[in-house]
Amino acid sequence: MEKFWSTYHNDIIWASIVLATVILLWFLTNIFTRFVQRRIIKRLYNVKDRSVLLIRRILRALWIVLGLIALSYIFIDNDAYQEATKNFKLILYLGVVAVATIVAASTANEWFSRSIRQRKNAEIDFTSYKFLKYLVVVGVYFVGVILGLSAFPSMRGIAATALGGAGVFAVVLGVASQEALSNLVGGLFIVTFKPFKIGDIIKVTDTMVGSVMDITLRHTIIRNYENKMIVIPNAIINKEKLINYDLGERFCCQWIEMDISYGSDIDLAKHIMREECESHPLILDNRSELDIHNEKPKVVTRVISLEESSVRIRCWAWARNFEEAFSMKCDLYESIKKRFDIEGVEIPFPYRTLVFKEEQMEALSKKVAAQLNSSKTPK
């Protein structure tokens, strides 16, 4: 036993130090991550942060791998010592870069999220903050990947090219024709020039109307009134002509149009439509003081066109916002239709006049007579 100890006592001491260090680091990692997790849970109202769990896993794996490399020093010769040391430094560097990248990205994400919550509670536009959050987090991970690649000699050229001025220009030119960059540029234009922001109600097409929920680096998300999410690439929505119901004043003028027959009383129909509109609880009096003084009607009603088989009447009814205008329109169509039925105002059906030549009429009469005779003949 004394001979074994005298022969391997340095190796045993080294292995003991390595094992003790790995166990200590593992224990400290658990304590630190649990402390941070408790702080995050308390701050975010019992919402766990996955980045802390990911950092703990990375650190645990890092300590084990470094410990194994340190233990391998016992069994390798002097020639392999330098290679093992190089691998030790490489893994330590990659671990530090990975942890630093996750910490930086999580910190930026938390800072932007807190700023977004504060601005949202203060009812201040937070669209640019939310977009910048995605941009900064992606940028942090991009730098982390570049720093990780620079640790490998074969990848240093790619990393240096990507970080260099000429390399960035070449990368931009190479990706400019791709959809990813066009969506990114489209998102930057949306955030910079603000044709709409998160929370606005916009209309892209007749089937794409809803509230803007998010603007990411790639796409804009709209929640329509069927509670469905519509995902539109930024490059597409940036080119579309859209209606923003919340840009500027939210007052909304809703057209109420009805067609009546030529035989109906136009004055009566206009009176019914104006009366129904003015009595609706969501109607907004948008008249100026001069209009009120001159006793102009709250709702303007006019004949706007004479169609093939109907007279079209339109009311200009104002509401406080798009949602109330839509609800008011649906209610008014129903109430006006009921009043028309009571007052005898006809909503016309389409009429068609068929013209036959004399020869066609004779042929049709003979055909009908033949069918009647065949039906009367007993079988």
C-alpha positions in Angstrom: 0.0 0.0 0.0 2.8 2.4 0.9 4.5 1.5 -2.5 1.2 2.2 -4.3 0.8 5.5 -2.5 4.4 6.6 -3.1 4.1 5.7 -6.8 0.7 7.3 -7.5 0.2 9.9 -4.7 0.6 12.8 -7.1 -2.1 11.4 -9.4 -4.4 10.6 -6.5 -4.1 14.1 -5.1 -4.7 15.6 -8.6 -7.7 13.4 -9.2 -9.1 14.4 -5.7 -8.6 18.1 -6.4 -10.3 17.8 -9.8 -13.3 15.8 -8.4 -13.7 18.2 -5.4 -13.5 21.2 -7.8 -16.2 19.7 -10.1 -18.5 18.9 -7.2 -18.0 22.3 -5.7 -18.7 24.1 -9.0 -21.8 21.8 -9.6 -23.0 22.7 -6.1 -22.4 26.5 -6.6 -24.1 26.4 -10.0 -27.2 24.8 -8.4 -27.3 27.4 -5.6 -26.8 30.3 -7.9 -29.3 29.3 -10.6 -31.9 28.5 -7.9 -31.4 31.9 -6.4 -31.7 33.6 -9.7 -34.8 31.5 -10.6 -36.5 32.5 -7.3 -35.9 36.2 -8.1 -37.2 35.8 -11.6 -40.3 33.9 -10.4 -41.0 36.6 -7.8 -40.6 39.4 -10.4 -42.4 37.7 -13.2 -45.3 36.4 -11.1 -44.4 32.7 -11.1 -43.3 32.6 -14.7 -40.1 30.5 -15.0 -37.3 31.7 -17.2 -36.0 29.0 -19.5 -32.7 30.7 -20.0 -31.7 30.1 -16.4 -32.4 26.4 -16.8 -30.4 26.4 -20.0 -27.5 28.1 -18.4 -27.5 25.6 -15.6 -27.4 22.7 -18.0 -24.6 24.3 -20.0 -22.5 24.9 -16.8 -23.1 21.4 -15.5 -22.0 19.9 -18.8 -19.0 22.3 -18.9 -17.8 21.3 -15.5 -18.1 17.6 -16.3 -16.2 17.9 -19.6 -13.5 20.1 -18.1 -13.1 17.7 -15.2 -12.7 14.7 -17.6 -10.0 16.6 -19.5 -8.3 17.5 -16.3 -8.4 13.8 -15.2 -7.0 12.8 -18.6 -3.8 14.5 -17.7 -3.0 11.6 -15.4 -3.0 9.1 -18.3 -1.5 11.1 -21.2 2.2 11.6 -22.0 3.9 14.9 -22.4 3.4 15.0 -26.2 -0.4 14.9 -25.8 -0.4 17.4 -22.9 -0.3 20.4 -25.1 -3.2 19.1 -27.2 -5.3 18.4 -24.1 -4.5 21.8 -22.8 -5.6 23.4 -26.1 -8.9 21.4 -26.0 -9.4 22.5 -22.3 -9.1 26.1 -23.2 -11.3 25.7 -26.3 -14.1 24.1 -24.4 -13.8 26.7 -21.6 -13.9 29.5 -24.1 -17.0 28.0 -25.9 -18.8 27.5 -22.5 -18.1 31.1 -21.4 -19.2 32.5 -24.8 -22.4 30.4 -24.7 -23.3 31.5 -21.1 -22.4 35.1 -21.8 -24.5 35.1 -25.0 -27.5 33.7 -23.2 -27.1 36.1 -20.3 -26.8 39.1 -22.6 -29.8 38.0 -24.7 -31.9 37.3 -21.6 -30.9 40.7 -20.0 -31.8 42.6 -23.2 -35.1 40.7 -23.5 -36.0 41.4 -19.9 -35.1 45.1 -20.2 -37.2 45.5 -23.3 -40.1 43.5 -21.8 -40.1 45.7 -18.7 -40.0 48.9 -20.9 -42.9 47.5 -23.0 -45.0 46.8 -19.9 -44.3 50.3 -18.5 -45.2 52.0 -21.8 -48.3 49.8 -22.2 -49.5 50.6 -18.7 -48.9 54.3 -19.4 -50.8 53.9 -22.7 -47.8 54.9 -24.8 -46.9 53.3 -28.1 -44.5 50.4 -27.6 -44.3 49.1 -31.2 -40.7 50.2 -31.8 -39.6 48.7 -28.4 -41.1 45.3 -29.3 -39.5 45.3 -32.8 -36.1 46.4 -31.4 -36.3 43.6 -28.8 -36.3 41.0 -31.6 -33.5 42.9 -33.4 -31.2 43.2 -30.4 -31.8 39.6 -29.3 -31.0 38.2 -32.8 -28.0 40.5 -32.9 -26.6 39.2 -29.6 -27.0 35.6 -30.7 -25.4 36.5 -34.1 -22.3 37.9 -32.3 -22.2 34.9 -30.0 -22.1 32.5 -33.0 -19.4 34.6 -34.6 -17.3 34.5 -31.4 -17.8 30.8 -31.1 -16.8 30.2 -34.8 -13.6 32.3 -34.3 -12.4 29.7 -31.8 -11.9 27.2 -34.7 -9.0 27.9 -37.0 -10.9 26.7 -40.1 -13.8 29.1 -39.3 -11.8 32.2 -38.4 -11.9 33.4 -42.0 -15.7 33.2 -42.2 -16.0 35.0 -38.8 -13.6 37.7 -39.8 -15.3 38.2 -43.1 -18.8 38.4 -41.5 -17.5 41.0 -38.9 -15.5 43.0 -41.4 -16.9 46.0 -43.2 -16.5 44.4 -46.6 -17.8 41.2 -45.3 -21.0 42.8 -43.9 -21.5 44.5 -47.2 -21.0 41.3 -49.1 -23.4 39.5 -46.8 -26.0 42.2 -47.3 -25.7 42.1 -51.0 -25.9 38.3 -51.0 -29.0 38.3 -48.9 -30.7 41.4 -50.4 -32.5 39.4 -53.0 -33.8 37.0 -50.4 -37.2 37.2 -48.8 -35.7 37.2 -45.3 -33.9 40.6 -45.7 -36.9 42.1 -47.5 -39.1 41.2 -44.6 -36.6 42.7 -42.1 -36.3 45.9 -44.1 -40.1 46.0 -44.4 -40.4 45.6 -40.6 -37.9 48.5 -40.1 -39.9 50.7 -42.4 -43.1 49.9 -40.5 -41.5 50.7 -37.1 -39.8 53.8 -38.5 -42.6 55.4 -40.4 -45.5 54.0 -38.3 -48.3 53.4 -40.8 -49.7 51.3 -38.0 -48.7 50.1 -34.5 -49.5 47.3 -32.2 -53.1 47.5 -31.1 -54.3 49.4 -34.2 -57.3 48.1 -36.2 -56.3 47.9 -39.8 -57.9 46.6 -43.0 -55.6 45.1 -45.6 -58.3 43.5 -47.7 -62.0 42.7 -47.2 -61.0 39.4 -45.6 -58.1 40.7 -43.6 -59.5 43.1 -41.0 -58.4 43.0 -37.4 -56.2 44.2 -34.6 -52.4 44.2 -34.9 -51.0 41.9 -32.3 -47.3 41.8 -33.0 -44.7 43.0 -35.5 -41.7 40.7 -35.6 -38.5 40.7 -37.8 -40.3 38.6 -40.4 -44.0 39.2 -40.2 -47.0 41.1 -38.8 -49.7 39.3 -36.9 -53.3 40.4 -37.1 -56.2 39.0 -35.0 -59.4 39.2 -37.0 -62.9 39.3 -35.6 -63.2 35.5 -35.9 -60.4 35.3 -33.4 -58.0 33.9 -36.0 -54.4 35.0 -36.4 -53.4 36.3 -39.8 -49.7 36.2 -40.4 -48.6 38.6 -43.2 -44.9 38.9 -44.2 -43.6 42.4 -43.7 -42.5 42.7 -47.3 -46.0 42.2 -48.5 -47.9 44.3 -46.0 -45.4 47.1 -46.5 -46.5 47.3 -50.1 -50.2 47.0 -49.6 -52.6 49.9 -49.4 -54.3 49.5 -46.1 -56.8 51.4 -43.9 -55.8 52.2 -40.4 -58.9 53.0 -38.3 -56.8 54.2 -35.3 -54.4 56.5 -37.1 -55.3 60.0 -35.9 -58.9 60.5 -34.8 -60.8 57.3 -34.2 -64.1 58.8 -35.3 -65.6 56.7 -38.0 -68.2 57.6 -40.6 -70.3 54.6 -41.5 -72.4 54.4 -44.7 -75.8 53.0 -44.4 -77.2 52.2 -47.8 -80.6 50.9 -48.8 -82.3 50.3 -52.2 -86.0 51.0 -52.6 -88.3 50.5 -55.5 -89.2 53.3 -57.9 -92.8 53.1 -56.7 -91.9 53.7 -53.1 -92.0 57.1 -51.3 -88.5 58.5 -51.3 -89.2 61.1 -48.6 -90.7 58.5 -46.3 -87.7 56.2 -46.8 -85.2 59.0 -46.1 -87.2 59.9 -43.0 -87.2 56.4 -41.7 -83.5 55.9 -42.3 -82.6 59.2 -40.6 -84.9 58.6 -37.7 -83.5 55.1 -37.1 -79.9 56.3 -37.3 -80.4 59.3 -35.0 -82.1 57.1 -32.4 -79.4 54.5 -32.2 -77.4 54.6 -28.9 -74.0 54.4 -30.6 -74.6 57.4 -33.0 -72.1 60.3 -32.6 -73.1 63.9 -33.2 -70.3 65.1 -35.4 -71.9 68.4 -36.3 -70.1 71.7 -35.7 -71.6 74.5 -33.6 -72.6 76.3 -36.7 -74.4 73.2 -38.1 -76.2 72.8 -34.8 -77.2 76.5 -34.8 -78.5 76.2 -38.4 -80.5 73.1 -37.3 -78.8 70.8 -39.8 -79.7 67.1 -39.2 -77.5 64.9 -37.2 -77.5 62.3 -39.9 -77.3 63.4 -43.6 -79.4 61.3 -45.9 -79.4 61.6 -49.7 -80.3 59.7 -52.9 -76.9 58.9 -54.4 -77.9 56.9 -57.5 -80.7 55.6 -59.7 -80.0 51.9 -60.4 -81.7 49.7 -63.0 -84.6 48.7 -60.7 -84.0 50.7 -57.5 -83.3 54.0 -56.0 -80.2 54.0 -53.7 -80.3 56.0 -50.5 -77.3 56.6 -48.2 -77.0 57.8 -44.7 -73.7 59.2 -43.2 -73.7 58.0 -39.6 -70.8 58.7 -37.3 -69.5 56.5 -34.5 -66.7 56.8 -31.9 -64.6 54.0 -33.4 -64.6 51.1 -35.9 -66.0 48.5 -33.5 -69.0 50.7 -32.6 -69.5 51.7 -36.3 -69.7 48.0 -37.3 -72.2 47.1 -34.5 -74.3 50.2 -35.4 -74.4 49.3 -39.1 -75.6 45.8 -38.3 -78.3 47.1 -36.0 -79.5 49.7 -38.4 -79.8 47.4 -41.4 -82.2 45.2 -39.2 -84.2 48.1 -37.8 -84.6 49.9 -41.1 -85.7 46.8 -42.8 -88.4 46.2 -40.1 -89.6 49.9 -40.4 -89.7 49.6 -44.2 -92.0 46.5 -43.9 -94.3 48.3 -41.5 -94.4 51.6 -43.5 -94.8 49.9 -46.8 -91.5 50.9 -48.4 -90.5 48.2 -50.8 -87.0 46.8 -51.2 -87.1 45.6 -54.8 -86.1 42.3 -56.2 -84.2 42.2 -59.5 -86.5 42.2 -62.6 -85.8 40.7 -66.0 -87.7 41.4 -69.3 -87.5 38.6 -71.9 -88.1 39.5 -75.6 -89.0 36.8 -78.1 -89.3 37.1 -81.8 -92.6 36.0 -83.5 -91.1 32.9 -85.0 -89.7 31.9 -81.6 -93.1 32.4 -79.9 -94.8 30.2 -82.5 -92.2 27.5 -82.1 -92.5 27.7 -78.3 -96.4 27.6 -78.4 -96.3 24.5 -80.6 -93.8 22.8 -78.3 -95.9 23.6 -75.2 -99.1 22.4 -77.0 -97.4 19.1 -78.0 -96.3 18.5 -74.4 -99.8 19.1 -73.1 -101.4 16.7 -75.7 -98.8 14.0 -74.9 -99.6 14.3 -71.2 -103.4 14.0 -71.8 -103.0 10.9 -74.1 -103.9 7.7 -72.0 -101.2 5.1 -71.9 
